[in-house]
Amino acid sequence: MKREHIEGLEFTASKQALSLGVELELQVLDEFSLLLTPHAQDILDKSNEEKLDHEFFQSTLEIRSAVCNNVFALEKDIQGSLDTVFAAARALNLRLGSTGTHPLADYRETLVTPSPRYDQLIDRNQWIIRRMAVYGMHVHIGMPSGDACIQYSYFFMHLLPQILTLSASSPFWQGKYTGLSACRPTTYESLPTAGMPYMVKDWDGFQKLYQFLLRSKSIGSMKDLWWDIRPSPKYGTMELRFCDEPATLYEVKAIASFIHLLAHWFHEHGDEWSSSHAPLKQWIFRENKWRTLRFGLDADIVITRTGKTKSLRNDIFDWLKKLEPYAKELHYGDQLAVVREIAQRGNSAQRQYQVFTETNDLEAVVKHCVAEFESGRPHWISG
């Protein structure tokens, strides 16, 4: 059979090795009720900022960073966009939130942004996609080739629990405590082309898989692959898509730095790691993700094919030690300290739950989340 030509699948190598970029999805809120409100487009019109964009729901606003060499350039870039967005929101009597879910939001009351693509997604996925009033952070790392992207992606599959738990900020769903540290990823996993990626060995293997998905009409383009980790061949990046939207810029910087340092570590140790590390089974990746969603920083994850487990929090601490030389080289010492602080004092999900247990009031939780985002730093209640 003649092989079908796939337009646009060639992997365009990043111009900057291990470059860094993020996309943040923010909640647009009514000034007084702090409930979601469909006015993202009003902020876009008021801001006239090219790094801002609409999303699936009219109550979601996306901020895209520029391609950055390090986390300091990233922070400056994002802060500039946030300053613009906050100013526009104030002028329109709006507020902004930044967690994986809004504790009181009812997805049945959200309005979809008019778009032919969004209409197609609804037609295909129906109720499943209408539930996705959720917010996440995507992190891009520049890759030199498609093969390198697949290698880095496999490595980062092992680090998904450590990174995800640092961002976990979605313990509530439609006014209910879910018992999970992060419920947002579960909404994606119900979609047929989202969640855990299909594992391939190299870029040729990915192209064959992609061609099959196209021919079988499982997807229409790369845009329909919403995996936790996926190649972005057009931009020459590996894209990590599994994080909840961090509650504060303080945590965005720390998590992005942790990811960046891990990429630098793998750049030097990749061959050694690949040759000495027995590959984990697909079910172990899935099990570790579930444990992270359920127990967060208190999870024990499976670290070997024989079933050996380890405290997720302790594994983060061990990685912080491994990354110290790279943090020194990149001047990320303060950022690593914040990662340690989150692991010790609690992620957003724990902070939200603590407010709820002390007040039994989800409105207090929402106010806490908005106050954190506006101040740019976590509000730890104790410890």
C-alpha positions as CSV (number, residue, x, y, z in Angstrom):
1,M,0.0,0.0,0.0
2,K,1.3,3.4,-0.9
3,R,2.2,5.3,2.2
4,E,0.1,8.4,2.7
5,H,1.9,11.7,2.9
6,I,1.3,13.5,6.2
7,E,1.5,17.2,5.9
8,G,3.2,19.1,8.7
9,L,4.5,16.1,10.7
10,E,8.2,16.8,10.0
11,F,9.8,17.6,13.4
12,T,11.2,21.2,13.2
13,A,14.1,21.2,15.5
14,S,14.0,24.0,18.2
15,K,16.3,26.9,17.5
16,Q,17.2,27.0,21.2
17,A,18.3,23.7,22.8
18,L,16.2,23.0,25.9
19,S,14.3,26.3,25.6
20,L,11.4,26.9,27.9
21,G,7.8,28.1,27.5
22,V,4.5,27.8,29.2
23,E,0.8,28.2,28.6
24,L,-1.5,29.1,31.5
25,E,-5.3,28.8,31.6
26,L,-7.0,31.3,33.9
27,Q,-10.5,31.5,35.3
28,V,-12.4,34.7,34.5
29,L,-14.5,35.6,37.5
30,D,-17.3,38.0,38.5
31,E,-15.9,40.7,40.7
32,F,-18.4,40.2,43.6
33,S,-19.6,36.5,43.5
34,L,-16.2,35.2,42.3
35,L,-18.0,32.7,40.1
36,L,-17.1,32.0,36.5
37,T,-18.3,34.5,34.1
38,P,-18.2,34.4,30.2
39,H,-16.2,37.5,29.7
40,A,-12.7,36.3,28.5
41,Q,-13.3,38.0,25.1
42,D,-13.9,41.3,26.9
43,I,-10.5,41.0,28.5
44,L,-8.9,40.1,25.1
45,D,-10.5,43.1,23.5
46,K,-9.4,45.4,26.3
47,S,-5.9,44.1,26.4
48,N,-5.0,43.8,22.7
49,E,-2.2,41.5,23.7
50,E,-1.0,38.9,21.2
51,K,0.1,36.5,24.0
52,L,-3.5,36.1,25.2
53,D,-6.1,33.9,23.6
54,H,-9.6,32.5,24.2
55,E,-10.2,28.8,25.1
56,F,-13.0,26.3,24.8
57,F,-15.2,28.0,27.4
58,Q,-15.9,31.8,27.4
59,S,-14.8,31.9,31.1
60,T,-11.3,30.8,30.3
61,L,-8.3,33.0,29.3
62,E,-5.0,31.6,28.1
63,I,-1.6,33.2,28.5
64,R,1.2,32.0,26.3
65,S,4.8,32.9,27.1
66,A,7.5,33.6,24.6
67,V,10.2,31.1,23.9
68,C,12.7,31.6,26.8
69,N,16.2,30.5,27.6
70,N,15.6,30.3,31.4
71,V,13.0,30.7,34.1
72,F,14.0,34.3,34.8
73,A,13.1,35.4,31.3
74,L,10.0,33.3,31.6
75,E,8.9,35.0,34.8
76,K,9.5,38.4,33.3
77,D,7.4,37.5,30.3
78,I,4.5,36.0,32.2
79,Q,4.5,38.8,34.8
80,G,4.2,41.3,31.9
81,S,1.2,39.5,30.5
82,L,-0.4,39.2,34.0
83,D,0.0,42.9,34.6
84,T,-1.9,43.6,31.4
85,V,-4.6,41.0,32.2
86,F,-5.1,42.3,35.8
87,A,-5.4,45.9,34.6
88,A,-8.0,44.9,32.0
89,A,-9.9,42.8,34.5
90,R,-10.1,45.6,37.0
91,A,-11.3,48.0,34.4
92,L,-14.1,45.6,33.5
93,N,-15.1,44.7,37.1
94,L,-13.7,41.2,36.8
95,R,-11.3,39.1,38.8
96,L,-9.1,36.1,37.9
97,G,-8.4,32.7,39.4
98,S,-5.7,30.1,38.9
99,T,-6.4,26.6,40.1
100,G,-7.2,23.3,38.2
101,T,-10.9,23.6,39.0
102,H,-13.2,26.3,40.4
103,P,-14.6,24.7,43.6
104,L,-18.1,26.0,43.0
105,A,-18.3,26.0,39.2
106,D,-21.1,24.0,37.4
107,Y,-19.9,23.0,33.9
108,R,-23.6,23.0,32.8
109,E,-23.7,26.7,33.2
110,T,-20.6,27.5,31.1
111,L,-20.8,28.9,27.6
112,V,-18.7,27.5,24.8
113,T,-16.6,30.0,22.7
114,P,-18.1,30.2,19.2
115,S,-15.8,28.3,16.8
116,P,-16.2,25.7,14.0
117,R,-13.5,23.6,15.7
118,Y,-15.2,23.7,19.1
119,D,-18.5,22.7,17.4
120,Q,-16.8,19.7,15.8
121,L,-15.3,18.7,19.2
122,I,-18.7,18.8,20.8
123,D,-20.3,16.9,18.0
124,R,-17.7,14.1,18.4
125,N,-17.3,14.0,22.1
126,Q,-20.7,15.3,23.4
127,W,-21.2,15.3,27.2
128,I,-17.6,14.2,27.8
129,I,-16.1,17.4,26.5
130,R,-18.8,19.7,27.9
131,R,-17.7,18.7,31.4
132,M,-14.2,20.1,30.9
133,A,-14.4,23.4,32.7
134,V,-10.9,22.7,34.0
135,Y,-7.6,24.6,33.9
136,G,-4.1,23.5,33.3
137,M,-0.5,24.5,32.7
138,H,1.4,23.2,29.7
139,V,5.2,23.4,29.7
140,H,7.3,23.2,26.4
141,I,10.9,22.2,26.3
142,G,12.8,22.7,23.1
143,M,14.0,19.5,21.4
144,P,16.8,19.0,18.8
145,S,15.0,16.2,16.9
146,G,11.9,14.0,16.9
147,D,13.9,11.0,18.2
148,A,15.2,13.1,21.1
149,C,11.6,14.2,21.8
150,I,10.5,10.6,22.1
151,Q,13.5,9.8,24.4
152,Y,12.8,12.8,26.7
153,S,9.1,12.0,26.7
154,Y,9.8,8.5,28.0
155,F,12.0,9.8,30.7
156,F,9.4,12.4,31.8
157,M,6.8,9.7,32.0
158,H,8.7,8.5,35.1
159,L,8.6,12.0,36.6
160,L,4.9,12.7,35.9
161,P,3.9,12.0,39.6
162,Q,6.6,14.2,41.0
163,I,5.7,17.1,38.7
164,L,1.9,16.7,38.8
165,T,1.7,16.6,42.6
166,L,3.6,19.9,42.9
167,S,0.9,21.5,40.8
168,A,-2.2,19.7,42.2
169,S,-4.9,22.2,42.8
170,S,-8.2,20.6,41.9
171,P,-9.6,18.8,45.0
172,F,-13.1,20.1,44.5
173,W,-15.6,19.6,41.7
174,Q,-19.0,21.2,41.3
175,G,-19.3,22.1,45.0
176,K,-18.1,18.7,46.3
177,Y,-14.9,17.5,47.9
178,T,-13.7,14.7,45.6
179,G,-11.2,13.0,48.0
180,L,-8.6,13.5,45.3
181,S,-5.5,15.8,45.3
182,A,-6.2,16.5,41.6
183,C,-9.5,15.6,39.9
184,R,-8.9,17.7,36.8
185,P,-6.8,15.0,34.9
186,T,-9.7,12.5,35.3
187,T,-11.9,14.7,33.0
188,Y,-9.3,14.4,30.3
189,E,-8.8,10.6,30.7
190,S,-12.4,10.0,29.6
191,L,-11.5,11.4,26.1
192,P,-10.3,8.8,23.6
193,T,-7.2,10.7,22.6
194,A,-6.2,12.1,26.0
195,G,-4.5,10.9,29.1
196,M,-1.6,8.5,29.1
197,P,0.2,8.5,25.7
198,Y,0.8,5.5,23.5
199,M,4.4,4.5,23.9
200,V,6.7,4.3,20.8
201,K,10.5,3.8,20.5
202,D,11.4,6.6,18.1
203,W,10.1,9.3,15.8
204,D,9.5,6.9,13.0
205,G,7.3,4.8,15.3
206,F,5.4,8.0,16.2
207,Q,4.8,8.9,12.6
208,K,3.4,5.4,11.9
209,L,1.1,5.7,14.9
210,Y,0.1,9.2,13.8
211,Q,-0.6,8.0,10.3
212,F,-2.8,5.2,11.6
213,L,-4.8,7.6,13.8
214,L,-5.4,9.8,10.8
215,R,-6.4,7.0,8.4
216,S,-8.7,5.5,11.0
217,K,-10.2,9.0,11.5
218,S,-9.5,8.8,15.2
219,I,-8.0,12.3,15.0
220,G,-8.0,15.0,12.4
221,S,-4.6,16.6,13.2
222,M,-2.0,16.9,16.0
223,K,-4.4,19.3,17.7
224,D,-6.6,16.3,18.6
225,L,-3.9,14.5,20.6
226,W,-4.3,15.7,24.2
227,W,-1.9,13.2,25.8
228,D,-0.2,14.0,29.1
229,I,3.0,14.3,27.2
230,R,3.1,14.8,23.4
231,P,5.5,16.0,20.7
232,S,4.8,19.4,19.2
233,P,6.6,19.0,15.8
234,K,5.6,22.4,14.5
235,Y,7.3,24.1,17.3
236,G,10.1,21.6,17.9
237,T,9.1,20.9,21.5
238,M,8.1,18.3,24.0
239,E,4.9,19.4,25.6
240,L,4.0,18.4,29.2
241,R,0.2,18.8,29.5
242,F,-0.7,17.0,32.7
243,C,-0.2,19.8,35.3
244,D,-3.1,21.4,37.1
245,E,-3.0,25.2,36.7
246,P,-0.7,26.2,39.6
247,A,-2.4,28.5,42.2
248,T,0.3,31.2,42.1
249,L,3.1,32.5,39.9
250,Y,5.5,31.5,42.7
251,E,4.6,27.9,42.0
252,V,4.6,28.3,38.2
253,K,8.2,29.4,38.4
254,A,9.2,26.6,40.7
255,I,7.6,23.8,38.7
256,A,8.9,25.2,35.4
257,S,12.4,25.3,36.9
258,F,12.1,21.8,38.2
259,I,11.1,20.6,34.7
260,H,13.9,22.6,33.1
261,L,16.5,21.2,35.5
262,L,15.3,17.6,34.9
263,A,15.7,18.2,31.1
264,H,19.2,19.4,31.7
265,W,20.0,16.4,33.9
266,F,18.7,14.1,31.2
267,H,20.7,15.9,28.5
268,E,23.9,14.7,30.3
269,H,22.7,11.4,31.8
270,G,20.2,10.2,29.2
271,D,22.4,7.5,27.7
272,E,23.4,6.2,31.1
273,W,19.9,6.3,32.4
274,S,18.4,4.5,29.3
275,S,21.0,1.7,29.5
276,S,20.8,1.1,33.2
277,H,17.1,1.7,33.8
278,A,14.7,-1.2,33.3
279,P,11.7,0.2,31.5
280,L,8.6,0.4,33.5
281,K,5.4,-1.2,32.3
282,Q,2.5,0.9,31.0
283,W,0.3,-0.2,33.8
284,I,2.9,1.0,36.3
285,F,2.8,4.5,34.8
286,R,-0.9,4.4,35.1
287,E,-0.9,3.2,38.6
288,N,1.6,5.8,39.7
289,K,-0.5,8.6,38.1
290,W,-3.6,7.3,39.9
291,R,-1.8,7.2,43.2
292,T,-0.7,10.8,42.7
293,L,-4.2,11.9,41.8
294,R,-5.6,10.3,44.9
295,F,-3.0,10.8,47.6
296,G,-0.9,13.7,46.2
297,L,2.4,14.3,48.1
298,D,1.5,11.5,50.5
299,A,1.5,8.8,47.7
300,D,3.8,5.9,47.5
301,I,4.8,5.2,43.9
302,V,6.1,2.1,42.2
303,I,9.7,2.5,41.2
304,T,10.7,-0.9,39.8
305,R,9.2,-3.6,37.7
306,T,9.3,-5.9,40.7
307,G,6.9,-3.7,42.7
308,K,9.2,-1.8,45.0
309,T,7.6,1.4,46.2
310,K,8.9,4.7,47.5
311,S,7.4,7.8,49.1
312,L,6.7,10.3,46.4
313,R,7.7,13.2,48.7
314,N,11.0,11.5,49.4
315,D,11.6,10.9,45.8
316,I,11.2,14.6,45.1
317,F,13.7,15.3,47.8
318,D,16.2,12.9,46.2
319,W,15.8,14.5,42.8
320,L,16.4,17.9,44.3
321,K,19.8,16.6,45.5
322,K,20.6,15.2,42.1
323,L,19.7,18.5,40.5
324,E,21.7,20.8,42.8
325,P,24.7,21.0,40.4
326,Y,22.4,22.1,37.5
327,A,20.6,24.5,39.8
328,K,23.9,26.1,40.6
329,E,24.9,26.4,37.0
330,L,21.5,27.9,36.0
331,H,21.2,29.9,39.2
332,Y,18.0,28.1,40.1
333,G,18.8,27.6,43.8
334,D,15.9,29.7,45.0
335,Q,13.5,27.9,42.7
336,L,14.6,24.5,44.0
337,A,14.0,25.8,47.5
338,V,10.4,26.6,46.6
339,V,9.9,23.1,45.2
340,R,11.2,21.8,48.6
341,E,8.9,24.2,50.4
342,I,5.8,23.0,48.4
343,A,6.7,19.4,49.1
344,Q,7.1,20.1,52.9
345,R,4.3,22.6,53.5
346,G,1.7,21.4,51.0
347,N,0.4,22.0,47.5
348,S,-2.6,24.0,46.6
349,A,-5.0,21.1,47.0
350,Q,-3.9,20.6,50.6
351,R,-4.2,24.4,51.3
352,Q,-7.7,24.5,49.8
353,Y,-8.8,21.4,51.8
354,Q,-7.4,22.9,55.0
355,V,-9.4,26.1,54.5
356,F,-12.5,24.0,53.9
357,T,-12.0,21.8,57.0
358,E,-11.6,25.0,59.1
359,T,-14.6,26.9,57.6
360,N,-16.9,24.3,56.0
361,D,-17.4,27.0,53.4
362,L,-16.5,26.6,49.7
363,E,-16.9,30.4,49.2
364,A,-14.0,30.8,51.7
365,V,-12.0,28.4,49.6
366,V,-12.7,30.4,46.4
367,K,-11.7,33.6,48.2
368,H,-8.5,31.9,49.4
369,C,-7.6,30.8,45.9
370,V,-8.2,34.3,44.4
371,A,-6.3,36.0,47.1
372,E,-3.3,33.6,46.5
373,F,-3.3,34.3,42.8
374,E,-3.6,38.0,43.2
375,S,-0.7,38.2,45.7
376,G,1.4,35.8,43.6
377,R,2.3,33.6,46.6
378,P,0.9,30.6,48.5
379,H,-1.0,31.4,51.8
380,W,0.1,28.6,54.0
381,I,-2.1,28.5,57.1
382,S,0.3,26.8,59.3
383,G,3.7,25.0,59.3
